[in-house]
Amino acid sequence: MDIVRATSGHLRRRVPEFRLFFNDLYSNDFNSLSMLLPAFYKMLKEEKGIGLAPSQCFISGVPGSFYGRLFPSNSLHFVYSFSSLHWLSQVPVGLESYAVKHLNKGKVYISKSSPQSMVNAYSSQFQADFSQFIKSRSQELVPGGRMVLSFLGRKSIDPTTEDGCYQWELLAEALMSLVKEGLTEEDKVASFNAPYYAPCAEELKVEILKEGSFIIDRLEAFEVDWDGGAVADTHNEQGKMMVGERVAKTIRAVVESMLESHFRLGQDTMDVLFSKFAEIVGNHLSKTRTKYINFVISLVRKASHINLEAQPMDVFLF
């Protein structure tokens, strides 16, 4: 361990070097990310009082799917994932738009009216994806390395409960309103299935324990307002409009690209869709404050002997 003597005469540790890897799919604009780094270093120094120079923090972008290997074995010390693992690697097998239509008519995700075969398909796809994620990271993390995961889930073992899927129910309602106005086709709604799954804690524990490389240090669930709690009163018209628009903007930022590729809607029609969605959400939240359930899981890579001081710290963020 490097020790330096401060001007006061006290001994202190030398600031370690860090390697940070940001991961996203191949289509991500890594140039935009790298252009933010000078401001990031400046913020650390001015606001946080941390004089971390670029020579001490080496940042790289790593393109590829995290549902597979991205790094050499035993090369990472810490992995952090935020708001990613509820997205599946693909539409569940058997539900692709060209394979099955009208199985979930008028919906874009599993719901109370979905056939059990569709619920099973989503559950199986999540199990396959999450187990592959855990297996890949177990090979890349050093013994004793830690992984912190934060993503959407649900409290109930029933995947059709409101806290696990109701935002998709309301989006489907907005899409069907476009069908009624002749702005899109019902077949397109019927053939769209969101590549998303909100798991329960039991499903997560099963896959983690089955893989066997990690100790579950913490697993907690938090309730989060759809609008982040920004709008206190949703019972008047202004409050309904504000909460609806806030939620609609958040959802649009995430799903617009996949809706564009499937529905081929123009910008004006997309504006109409999310205006309707905002109104539907505002009316819903004025009657009941449905919550997202957000899981935070801390996992430690099993080890018989831990020594993290011999190498630079490698951190994987996505």
Disulfide bonds with the S-S distance in Angstrom:
none
